[in-house]
């Protein structure tokens, strides 16, 4: 449902594997919120579609967008670049849509530092434990090298929870979803 005023920006961040992407998709589907589709330099996964999951672009194109100041936020995450462009985000917000961001703490910090004419609410999603996170990464079919890298990064990522408006633990997806929606 469109609102009679500008929409708000909702950021979900988490360590990799805590469930933020699943939550963003669920909120978008059930509440008709728009998802900010990030540009990325990484290769698409088997089930990902360009323009739906991400805009898959070259490093040169990404750097050109940085030079053009096209990004609202951008970050280097696990040796790949990710960024949300201002154009589509602001267009959706001005139409009254709430816009969801599935971004890491680096991008969230960049958005929070900007003076914007839109309301912003941020959530940091945590897994119930590192063991559960590890199991989730294994169940995704993630390779050992990537799992090790993400588990090492977990301790760094989790330190940023304090920068968010709300912290929620994703022990049960539906309960976590209800908790987030309750704050919106």
Secondary structure per residue as TSV (DSSP state, phi and psi in degrees):
chain	resnum	aa	ss	phi	psi
A	1	X	-	360.0	131.9
A	2	X	-	-77.6	143.6
A	3	X	-	-91.4	161.8
A	4	X	S	-81.8	-6.8
A	5	X	S	-128.0	-179.8
A	6	X	-	-57.2	149.5
A	7	X	-	-76.4	178.5
A	8	X	-	-118.8	158.5
A	9	X	E	-96.1	132.5
A	10	X	E	-124.2	117.6
A	11	X	E	-102.1	130.4
A	12	X	E	-117.3	122.9
A	13	X	E	-128.0	157.0
A	14	X	E	-171.6	164.9
A	15	X	S	-63.2	151.1
A	16	X	T	-57.2	127.2
A	17	X	T	98.7	0.1
A	18	X	S	-83.6	-10.6
A	19	X	S	109.9	10.7
A	20	X	H	-63.9	-40.5
A	21	X	H	-65.2	-42.2
A	22	X	H	-61.8	-42.3
A	23	X	H	-66.2	-41.3
A	24	X	H	-60.8	-45.3
A	25	X	H	-64.0	-39.8
A	26	X	H	-66.2	-45.0
A	27	X	H	-63.0	-44.6
A	28	X	H	-59.3	-46.7
A	29	X	H	-66.4	-45.5
A	30	X	H	-84.1	-22.9
A	31	X	H	-114.2	0.9
A	32	X	-	58.8	39.3
A	33	X	-	-88.4	151.5
A	34	X	E	-85.5	146.9
A	35	X	E	-104.3	130.0
A	36	X	-	-71.7	115.2
A	37	X	-	-87.4	116.6
A	38	X	-	-77.7	151.3
A	39	X	E	-86.4	144.5
A	40	X	E	-147.4	153.3
A	41	X	-	-95.9	-2.8
A	42	X	S	-79.2	161.3
A	43	X	-	-72.8	145.1
A	44	X	-	-67.7	145.1
A	45	X	-	-76.8	167.7
A	46	X	T	-55.2	-38.8
A	47	X	T	-97.1	6.8
A	48	X	-	-92.6	145.8
A	49	X	-	-120.0	129.3
A	50	X	B	-61.3	131.8
A	51	X	T	87.4	-11.7
A	52	X	T	-109.6	-55.7
A	53	X	T	-86.7	-44.5
A	54	X	B	-152.9	166.1
A	55	X	E	-100.4	109.9
A	56	X	E	-86.5	116.7
A	57	X	-	-134.2	166.8
A	58	X	-	-76.1	162.9
A	59	X	H	-62.3	-39.5
A	60	X	H	-61.4	-44.9
A	61	X	H	-64.3	-40.5
A	62	X	H	-61.7	-47.6
A	63	X	H	-63.1	-33.8
A	64	X	H	-64.4	-41.4
A	65	X	H	-64.8	-36.3
A	66	X	H	-62.3	-48.1
A	67	X	H	-60.3	-34.6
A	68	X	T	-81.0	-0.7
A	69	X	T	56.2	38.2
A	70	X	-	-80.4	-18.9
A	71	X	E	-89.3	138.1
A	72	X	E	-75.3	-36.0
A	73	X	E	-154.8	153.1
A	74	X	E	-157.1	154.3
A	75	X	E	-155.5	158.5
A	76	X	E	-101.1	115.3
A	77	X	E	-128.0	119.9
A	78	X	T	50.4	46.4
A	79	X	T	70.0	16.1
A	80	X	E	-128.2	151.8
A	81	X	E	-96.8	140.5
A	82	X	E	-135.1	145.2
A	83	X	E	-164.3	148.6
A	84	X	E	-106.4	126.3
A	85	X	E	-82.7	147.4
A	86	X	H	-65.8	-41.3
A	87	X	H	-52.6	-57.4
A	88	X	H	-69.6	-40.6
A	89	X	H	-59.2	-50.7
A	90	X	H	-66.6	-35.4
A	91	X	H	-60.9	-47.2
A	92	X	H	-65.2	-42.3
A	93	X	H	-61.7	-42.7
A	94	X	H	-68.3	-23.3
A	95	X	T	-81.1	-4.9
A	96	X	T	98.7	1.7
A	97	X	-	-79.7	143.6
A	98	X	-	-80.4	137.6
A	99	X	E	-116.2	125.7
A	100	X	E	-94.6	137.3
A	101	X	E	-115.3	128.3
A	102	X	E	-107.0	82.4
A	103	X	-	-134.5	164.2
A	104	X	-	-87.1	179.9
A	105	X	H	-63.2	-29.8
A	106	X	H	-63.0	-47.4
A	107	X	H	-66.6	-39.8
A	108	X	H	-60.5	-43.0
A	109	X	H	-60.9	-41.8
A	110	X	H	-62.3	-44.5
A	111	X	H	-65.0	-43.6
A	112	X	H	-63.5	-27.1
A	113	X	H	-79.3	-15.4
A	114	X	S	-84.1	149.7
A	115	X	-	-92.2	108.7
A	116	X	-	-122.0	156.9
A	117	X	S	-91.6	22.7
A	118	X	S	-128.7	147.1
A	119	X	-	-68.7	148.7
A	120	X	E	-135.9	133.9
A	121	X	E	-133.4	138.9
A	122	X	E	-128.9	143.7
A	123	X	E	-127.7	137.1
A	124	X	E	-110.5	121.3
A	125	X	E	-98.2	128.4
A	126	X	E	-115.2	145.6
A	127	X	E	-76.4	163.2
A	128	X	S	-62.3	-28.7
A	129	X	-	-165.1	167.2
A	130	X	H	-65.9	-34.4
A	131	X	H	-62.3	-43.2
A	132	X	H	-64.5	-42.2
A	133	X	H	-58.1	-46.6
A	134	X	H	-57.6	-46.1
A	135	X	H	-63.0	-39.0
A	136	X	H	-63.5	-41.9
A	137	X	H	-65.2	-39.1
A	138	X	H	-63.8	-44.3
A	139	X	H	-66.1	-21.4
A	140	X	T	-74.7	-14.6
A	141	X	T	85.2	19.6
A	142	X	-	-68.6	139.4
A	143	X	-	-73.1	159.1
A	144	X	H	-57.9	-43.1
A	145	X	H	-60.8	-43.9
A	146	X	H	-67.3	-41.7
A	147	X	H	-59.8	-46.7
A	148	X	H	-60.2	-42.4
A	149	X	H	-64.3	-42.0
A	150	X	H	-72.1	-35.0
A	151	X	H	-67.9	-38.0
A	152	X	H	-65.4	-39.6
A	153	X	H	-70.0	-26.4
A	154	X	H	-50.3	-49.1
A	155	X	H	-62.3	-30.5
A	156	X	H	-77.5	-44.2
A	157	X	H	-62.6	-43.4
A	158	X	G	-65.4	-21.1
A	159	X	G	-64.9	-17.7
A	160	X	G	-90.2	2.4
A	161	X	G	-55.8	-32.3
A	162	X	G	-65.5	-18.9
A	163	X	G	-83.5	0.9
A	164	X	S	-106.8	156.5
A	165	X	S	-68.3	-38.8
A	166	X	E	-138.7	145.9
A	167	X	E	-120.4	127.4
A	168	X	E	-128.7	144.6
A	169	X	E	-99.3	125.7
A	170	X	E	-93.7	76.8
A	171	X	S	-85.9	-38.9
A	172	X	S	-131.0	122.5
A	173	X	H	-55.0	-47.9
A	174	X	H	-65.6	-38.4
A	175	X	H	-68.0	-40.2
A	176	X	H	-63.4	-43.4
A	177	X	H	-58.2	-48.6
A	178	X	H	-60.5	-39.8
A	179	X	H	-63.4	-45.6
A	180	X	H	-62.9	-48.2
A	181	X	H	-60.1	-35.0
A	182	X	H	-61.4	-27.0
A	183	X	H	-86.6	-15.8
A	184	X	-	-88.3	360.0
